Every structure is written in C-alpha cells, then in structure tokens.
Amino acid sequence: MSQGEPRIVIIGAGPTGLGAGYRLQELGHEDWVILEANDYVGGLATSFTDEAGFTYDIGGHVMFSHYDYYDELVSKLMGDDFTELQREAWVWMEDRFIPYPFQNNIRDLDPQTVFDCVSGLIQTQRQEHQPTNFREWVDAVMGPGIARHFMIPYNFKVWATPAELMNFVWIGERVSVVDAETILRNVILGEDQVSWGPNNTFRYPLRGGTGFLYDGMRRFVEDHLELETPVASVDPAAKEVRTADGRVWPYDVLLSTMPLNHLIGCTESVPDAVRRAVDGLHWSGSHIVGVGIDRQADTTKNWIYFPEPEVPFYRVTYLSNYSPYITPRPGQTLLLTETSQSTHKPEDPTTIVDRVIDGLVATGLMEEDDRQRVVTTWLCSPEMSYPVPSVTRDASLGTIQPWLRSQGIWSRGRFGAWLYEIGNMDHSAMQGVEFVNQVLFGDPESVWIARGEGVAGDGIR
C-alpha cells in the first residue's frame, strides 16, 4: 500500500458501492473514488419517473433489514417521509387468490390439489434420499404435490432456469419451508397463515421509489463520484483501473461491484483456471413492465405471485398501494409486473407489454374496460437481474474469489459476490460498509459468505 491512507477505487454506484462510499466519508477517509458506468446511481435499486409522472422501481422492492447500521442509515435518509405497510402477499392460481405462502394455505384450492399436496407431504416423512439439487430438495422437503402444483412451475418462472440445474444452499429465509403440522392444522381447521417471512412489515419511501434512498446516499459521496465512466480494464499487477475515456485510476485496494463475469472478462493476466470458472456462473434477465391506469385500485394487496405458465409474469406489485405519490395524481393505479428471461426461457421484448396487459385482464387485475384507461406503459429489460444459484456456482466462486483476493480485489454486491442469498438491498449496502471496515480496521466480514473450496475467509490486511 501507499504511504498513509490506502487509495481505494470502487467500481459501481449501486447499493454496495454507495454503502462503501458512505462509510468512507463517515470515517473521514479522503483517498477514494467511485466509478459508475451509468448517468445515475442505485443500480438495480434505482427508480425512474416517466413523462406521465408515474414512478417505477426495477422490480418489486420492499425495505426490510437484518442490520442496525442499515436501519439507522435508512432512517437518516428518509426521516419521516415513508409509509409503513403490513405485507399483503397472495398467490393467484386455479382462478382464485390464496394467501402467501402457498404451502401453508392450500386449503383454499381444489380438493384434488389439496389431496395431492397433503399426500405428497406424507411421502416426505419416509424420505431418506439426500438431495443434490433444488428439484430434489423440493420433492424431498415439500413432496411431489406441492412441487408439481406450485414450487417447480413458479421457480422456473422466477429463475428462468430448470430446478435441477440449481443448488439449494440459498434457501434460508427465501423460501417458507414446509411444516407438516401447520399445513394439516390449516387444512382441517380452515385457518390461514399469512405472517411468514422477514418482510411481513416494511417501509417504503413516500416519494421517489426505492431510488430515493440511493439518491440520498449520493449526496454524501458526490465529491468522489464519477458518473458515465465505464471501466475498460483492470491491471492487478500495476494496480490500475483504466476507464473507457482513457483515464487511469491507481489503487491500493479495489472494490468491484460489477458482475463477476464482467470483472474477470476485463481483468488482465487472469489464470486460465479462473477464466474457465466463469462458465459455471449463470444468470437470468427480466422484463419489468409498468402499467398506469386512470382509476383507483380496488384492493389493498401489495403483490401477487403467479405460478401458472400461461400467465406471462411471475409477480405483480400494486406499486401505487405503497405510496400515494407513485402516481401523478390521486385515484390512479400503477401495476408493476416481472417476467424473467434466459436461454432456457426466451421472451419476445416486442410483444411483452401487450402480453402483460392481456395477462392482467385474464387474471382479473384489470377489467376489459381498463384497456381504455391505460394512460402510460413502461418497459425496463435488465440483461442481468438474478444471479442464479446454479449447481456449478459454488465451485466457480471457490476458484474465482480467492484469486481476486490474492490480487487485492474484493468483488461484492448482488452480482459482484454472485450470491442471491445475500443479494437484497440491505445485504448489498452492508457488504460495502464491511469492505471498508475490513480494509481500514481488519474487521471480519459477516454478511459476505465464502462459498466453495479454498475461499479465503479473512482477506488482505
């Protein structure tokens, strides 16, 4: 390292890069810069307002946190300008709404479906097979009935990846694991269970969507922020980052939040084994469609899951129920839909908006007459939305990450760490904060998870 404080270069001004920058300015560290390819901050957590005045997030984001530091930061940025909501999540299938999570509320389905799910659950009590992929895990833990009716079709719609190509180490609080006694009690006694999960209550900014938070963080890093500055190459031997405009940025320590495969692709002198390991990283993209309707929403629902393949989206969020300022004037509705895409599940971007509107009508979220009330539509199609927890992922990370760390490079964030299980906004921001604490103070990381063989656990001091 150079004499005095280390020179820190941060690639990307999403939640991780901004989290790192915020922590650096909080500590009074001076020698650092954030290089951001876009002309805005926030990455996938940003928000956009169209010419009609409707505000959109890039998918259904809610704010809940596992970390006191992040909670305090959010409170500082939002003040009193937020709404606090009780989650109302539903599943639409068999032409009806059932409470989420599906597996705890099957009593509302057709009797044959209920029987399939319960009998499959009984089968799991006799299972001794150790699963090797997500498909086998679902069958072993939830049974073939729940697998066939919900888990497999829904997860294919989310991940655009067959379940047998995914691992199951990411499950944690992401999936409500089946409790046989709870399911049978709910079926027999006719009860619903709706409070599962870490986000059963959540806050949302009153104005500006989730991007409001990251625009707020921008104020604290503005003097160290370089927008529209895409990275062209990284030279670990010289400890330099070269940007597309020809400028060179020397560093002592590099935090990259760009997608891990892109980082390896633009880094010089990468060993062949590390380059080959990138082939084990898989992802899916998405089409996010917003539909603004000139009528009041007739429900207090927050979001709805759609497992059935004939419906073109896997989730719809009533974004206008989150804040009255999402729409330009009262009495309007904004629906935000999500459709995944990949080589396993290609989607035609030229027809997706029309297919979404047809799907909203078919599922009853829009009336036929609402077609005439649509005042705006919005389409955002990120190439990379979900880092897929593939069966090959951990071995790849176990090869790539140790080499990067040996070169003084931290790769963190949703696609930098390539760990969906720590890919929420709070996880991502805290990875940036903890990077700073480790580099400056030697504090161990608690958010980032070492996956695969041989991953360094403490890092470079």
Beta strands, then each sheet from edge to edge (+ up, - down):
strand 1: 8-11
strand 2: 32-35
strand 3: 47-49
strand 4: 55-57
strand 5: 82-86
strand 6: 89-93
strand 7: 96-99
strand 8: 201-205
strand 9: 225-226
strand 10: 231-235
strand 11: 240-243
strand 12: 248-250
strand 13: 253-256
strand 14: 282-293
strand 15: 303-305
strand 16: 315-318
strand 17: 333-341
strand 18: 374-380
strand 19: 386-388
strand 20: 409-411
sheet 1: 9+ 2+ 1+ 13+ 20+
sheet 2: 3+ 4-
sheet 3: 5+ 8-
sheet 4: 7+ 6- 15- 16+ 17- 14+ 18-
sheet 5: 7+ 6- 15- 16+ 17- 14+ 19-
sheet 6: 10+ 11- 12+
end
